[in-house]
Amino acid sequence: MGTDNMENEDEDMFVTLELDDGTEVECVVVTIFEAAGKDYIALLPNEGPEADEGEVFLYSYEEDEEGNPILNNIESDDEYEAVSDAFDEWLDTQEFDEIVGEDEE
């Protein structure tokens, strides 16, 4: 009894994002990864149209002095493409078929 919550290693972390239109979306943190010498975070929405499409949000990731996460939009198309490629490579190394979607063939 009560041993389930001992497994913190695999416990999903959640982030609530505020979108440009003011709506909030709760997302699962897929991973924090490095691309072009900076840290980025990949978020998978829990609900809504983005979740149904399996859309992943990518943001640049920093921490403030207290270790709180700071997410910033990726400003340029070139940067986004590099980050997206790095995330795809990371995905290839994972067993994340269920996140990417089984029927994408």
C-alpha positions in Angstrom: 0.0 0.0 0.0 1.2 3.5 -0.8 4.3 2.5 -2.8 3.1 4.0 -6.0 4.2 7.5 -5.1 7.8 6.4 -4.4 8.6 6.4 -8.1 9.3 10.1 -8.6 11.8 9.4 -11.4 9.1 8.6 -13.9 6.5 11.0 -12.6 5.3 13.4 -15.3 6.0 17.1 -14.7 3.3 19.5 -15.7 3.5 23.1 -16.9 0.6 25.5 -17.5 1.1 27.6 -20.6 -0.8 30.8 -21.4 -1.3 31.0 -25.1 -1.4 34.2 -27.1 -5.2 34.3 -27.0 -5.1 34.2 -23.1 -6.3 30.6 -22.8 -4.4 28.3 -20.5 -3.2 24.8 -21.5 -1.8 22.2 -19.1 1.1 20.4 -20.7 3.3 17.4 -19.8 7.0 18.2 -19.9 8.3 15.7 -22.6 12.0 16.6 -22.2 14.5 19.4 -21.7 17.3 19.1 -24.3 20.1 21.1 -25.8 20.4 22.5 -29.3 22.9 25.0 -30.6 24.4 25.4 -27.1 21.1 26.5 -25.5 18.5 24.6 -23.5 15.0 24.0 -24.9 11.9 22.3 -23.5 9.3 20.2 -25.3 5.8 20.3 -24.0 2.8 18.1 -25.0 -0.6 19.5 -24.3 -3.0 17.4 -22.1 -6.2 18.5 -23.8 -7.7 20.6 -26.6 -7.1 20.5 -30.3 -3.3 20.6 -30.0 -3.4 17.4 -27.8 -5.6 15.7 -30.3 -3.1 16.4 -33.1 -0.2 15.4 -31.0 1.3 18.8 -31.4 4.4 19.5 -29.3 5.3 23.0 -28.2 9.0 23.9 -28.2 10.4 26.8 -26.2 13.8 28.0 -25.1 14.3 27.2 -21.5 16.2 29.0 -18.8 16.1 29.1 -15.0 16.3 32.2 -12.8 18.4 32.5 -9.7 16.0 30.5 -7.6 15.9 27.7 -10.2 12.4 28.6 -11.5 11.8 27.8 -15.1 11.6 30.6 -17.7 10.1 29.7 -21.1 10.7 32.0 -24.1 9.3 31.8 -27.6 11.8 30.8 -30.3 12.2 33.9 -32.3 13.6 32.9 -35.7 12.6 30.2 -38.2 16.2 29.1 -38.5 16.5 28.6 -34.7 13.1 26.8 -34.6 14.2 24.5 -37.4 17.4 23.6 -35.6 15.5 23.0 -32.3 12.9 20.9 -34.1 15.6 18.8 -35.7 17.3 18.3 -32.4 14.0 17.3 -30.8 13.3 14.8 -33.6 16.8 13.3 -33.1 16.0 13.0 -29.4 12.7 11.4 -30.2 14.4 8.8 -32.3 16.5 7.7 -29.3 13.4 7.3 -27.1 10.6 4.8 -27.0 8.0 7.5 -27.5 5.9 6.0 -30.3 2.8 6.6 -28.2 3.6 10.3 -28.0 4.3 10.8 -31.7 1.2 8.8 -32.7 1.0 5.2 -34.0 -0.9 6.0 -37.2 1.5 8.5 -38.8 2.7 6.1 -41.5 
